[in-house]
Structures are given as C-alpha cells and as structure tokens.
C-alpha cells in the first residue's frame, strides 16, 4: 500500500469497543507516536477481507479535510488495522436520537448539514464517490460541534470515468439512501452521493428517524420511480426541504452539485425563528 504511514503494532494500546460495522470492529485506543506523544485514536480491524480494508486505507490516505475523519496510519504487519482520529462525540445518528435531542437547535442541524456538504464537496473535488453517506456514517468531535464523514469502505475514485459503474462488493447497498440509477444500473457519481446527502439532511431534520420506516425495503425503488419522495420533516423549514427535494431529482444531472449545495446552505441565516435566504 503506497504512501500510508506505517504504525508499529507495539505502539498501539487497544481499549474498549466503540462500535461494530458490517465487516469489522472499531476500538478506542492509544497510539504512542514517533515523537513519543500519546494520541487517543480509533482502531478499525478484524475485517472479513483485507482487500476491503486496504481499499479504505488507500482512500483515506488521500484525504485531508476538517470534515473527514483523519487517518493517522495503518498497522501493516501482523493483522492489518487502520488507526484514525478519535471522534468522541459518537455518531450523528446517535446524537440526533439521544434524549438530549431537545438541546439540538435548528441552527445546529443546519450547521451539521453545512459541514457535511463541505466535506462532500472536497471529496467530489478529489474525484471520490462515497456511496454510503448517511447520518450513521458521520461522527462528531470537538464538543459535538464538528461533523466528520467516516466509513470509506465503499468509496471509490472515479478519476478515469465520471460515473463509476459498481462491480462487486460483499457489502449490501444501503437502499434507502441510494440513488435510483445506482440501484438500477450500479451507476455512481457525485450526483448519486448528492441523493444520499438529501436523505442524510432529511435524517438530520427528522431527529434521526429512519427514512421510509413504514415501507418495505424492496418497494422503495418503485415508489421513487413513481415520484414519491420522503415527506417534509415536521420542524424543517420549507426552503431547506426544497434543497433535499432537489437532491432527489430522478435525473441525476439535474441535481445540484455539492459546491452549489454548500453555497445555498451557507446563504441561509437563522433569524427570528425562521430561515432567511441571503
Ligand atoms: P458499516 O457496516 O457501516 O460498513 P464499518 O464496518 O465500515 O461499518 P464503521 O462504520 O467505520 O465500520 O464503524 C463502526 C462504528 O464504530 C461507527 O458507527 C462508530 O460508532 C464507531 N467509529 C468508527 N470510527 C470511529 C472514530 N474514528 N471515532 C470514534 N468512533 C468511531
């Protein structure tokens, strides 16, 4: 694996479990870095296939942005594992669902949406598609004020083709978050990530509700083709729902880019209880 910073297994101390994913486990840990500084970190390992984890490490090595979880390096000898920055605020999904949810003001919901758009704009500028953007894959750090996109297990670089045609992966596609052209023709692009961003923003303004909760998974793609969309969350301003709605245009090229989404979101100002567009 080129360019990845190699970390010695003896410099890592594994602590408690932070979470489990489809393939592996993420542990809280401490890393004694080469300057002899001890850094709190998260360690992802125990993958079913090393190839998947290698691909994720390669992707993360190429990314540096405040709204993307940072990779410190990887343990390559013994068992492969990925050492990354610790986001001690847990996932955005958990935060939205937590009993403290009333403390989350509309301004914070908008702030999380802006930060995710910012991270995704950067990702698209590097020609990566994430393919699994969802509130569960956004972590919080810095006193829960900073949102960071994580889980690049499905991410791919599309430098050679603007649209990436998905070949194979052991992980199932997250249907409720996935754009129709990606479900039908396995066609992934910035615009399929934009679709998922719309669903993520819907989760944020629904305080962590599951999209299409009352609907059987296999029925959702047909509903979407018929023009049915997720309903406006009760406390979501019309203008912000309109952004989500634009992300769910059946024609992928008619959806806004992340650059435009970021611009629109940064143009909103929360004033006297309503959103005003600048
Ligand atoms: P998936 O099934 O979504 O593909 P995965 O196996 O790729 O999951 P992750 O989603 O990356 O694993 O991580 C699983 C859980 O571990 C996350 O939901 C989160 O709670 C926790 N976690 C992952 N990375 C970190 C981190 N850097 N800091 C803190 N917690 C983390």
Boltz pocket constraint, residues with backbone or C-beta under 6 A from the ligand:
constraints:
  - pocket:
      binder: B
      contacts: [[A, 18], [A, 19], [A, 20], [A, 21], [A, 22], [A, 23], [A, 24], [A, 25], [A, 26], [A, 42], [A, 44], [A, 69], [A, 84], [A, 85], [A, 86], [A, 87], [A, 88], [A, 90], [A, 91], [A, 136], [A, 137], [A, 139], [A, 150], [A, 151], [A, 152], [A, 153], [A, 171]]
      max_distance: 6.0
